């Protein structure tokens, strides 16, 4: 078996961590990923980072509220789940 990681990253036009977290929780599950844990950090005075540990790798979020945007990145060893995620991700993300 050959080791392969599918990766996609980009910017979204929102920095509302509560809306983004809920959206990507639901999208990851809908895509088939298994969320093992979630860790986050609220920066002072502003900013938020979150990391979803997935059975199939990980998803990360970093907000930049001063610019009303966020950076997201998905790495996955499961091509099927990865493709589902990409095809459903259009609510925030218009980079492909």
Wavefront OBJ file of the C-alpha trace (Angstrom):
o trace
v 0.000 0.000 0.000
v 1.338 3.412 -0.978
v 1.025 6.247 1.556
v -1.021 9.125 0.086
v -2.265 12.299 1.742
v -4.886 14.469 0.062
v -4.578 18.096 1.099
v -6.533 21.242 0.394
v -6.215 24.662 1.987
v -7.466 28.159 1.419
v -9.101 31.276 2.762
v -12.765 31.763 3.626
v -14.602 35.062 4.039
v -15.633 34.745 7.675
v -13.995 35.005 11.067
v -17.041 34.047 13.187
v -15.558 31.083 15.019
v -18.894 29.789 16.347
v -20.522 29.693 12.905
v -17.403 28.275 11.261
v -16.903 25.587 13.923
v -20.500 24.383 13.681
v -20.421 24.403 9.876
v -17.184 22.401 9.633
v -18.193 19.975 12.416
v -21.282 19.127 10.380
v -19.436 19.086 7.041
v -16.690 16.775 8.295
v -19.267 14.298 9.637
v -21.422 14.574 6.481
v -18.325 13.864 4.380
v -17.712 10.640 6.330
v -14.849 11.697 8.585
v -14.614 10.409 12.146
v -13.867 13.237 14.594
v -11.682 11.859 17.383
v -11.201 15.139 19.253
v -11.312 18.901 18.947
v -8.913 21.388 20.493
v -9.174 25.169 20.275
v -7.589 28.340 21.546
v -9.011 31.872 21.821
v -6.297 34.507 21.403
v -6.275 37.775 23.350
v -7.414 40.285 22.203
v -8.764 38.561 19.050
v -8.338 35.430 16.987
v -9.169 31.779 17.223
v -7.548 28.505 16.167
v -9.174 25.107 16.120
v -7.922 21.638 15.287
v -10.057 18.595 14.560
v -8.164 15.340 14.988
v -9.728 12.913 12.533
v -9.331 9.156 12.280
v -8.397 9.983 8.683
v -5.898 12.804 9.585
v -6.797 16.423 10.564
v -8.573 19.696 9.799
v -7.348 23.102 11.020
v -8.907 26.570 11.264
v -7.192 29.897 12.018
v -9.242 33.122 12.136
v -8.027 36.615 11.328
v -10.913 38.796 12.617
v -9.107 42.041 11.814
v -9.442 41.057 8.128
v -12.742 39.118 8.465
v -11.227 35.965 7.015
v -9.991 32.564 8.103
v -7.525 30.010 6.838
v -8.599 26.373 6.708
v -6.734 23.204 5.808
v -7.787 19.582 5.442
v -5.342 16.692 5.226
v -6.766 13.226 4.692
v -5.668 9.732 3.745
v -9.210 8.928 2.551
v -9.772 10.162 -1.005
v -13.531 9.490 -0.977
v -14.161 11.574 2.170
v -11.778 14.260 0.915
v -13.656 14.568 -2.402
v -17.028 14.707 -0.607
v -15.700 17.477 1.642
v -14.445 19.492 -1.336
v -17.698 19.115 -3.259
v -19.827 20.237 -0.272
v -17.625 23.062 0.984
v -19.100 25.844 -1.159
v -20.944 27.791 1.571
v -17.832 29.699 2.642
v -15.114 28.640 0.268
v -14.883 29.741 -3.348
v -11.293 28.849 -4.184
v -11.986 26.108 -6.750
l 1 2 3 4 5 6 7 8 9 10 11 12 13 14 15 16 17 18 19 20 21 22 23 24 25 26 27 28 29 30 31 32 33 34 35 36 37 38 39 40 41 42 43 44 45 46 47 48 49 50 51 52 53 54 55 56 57 58 59 60 61 62 63 64 65 66 67 68 69 70 71 72 73 74 75 76 77 78 79 80 81 82 83 84 85 86 87 88 89 90 91 92 93 94 95 96
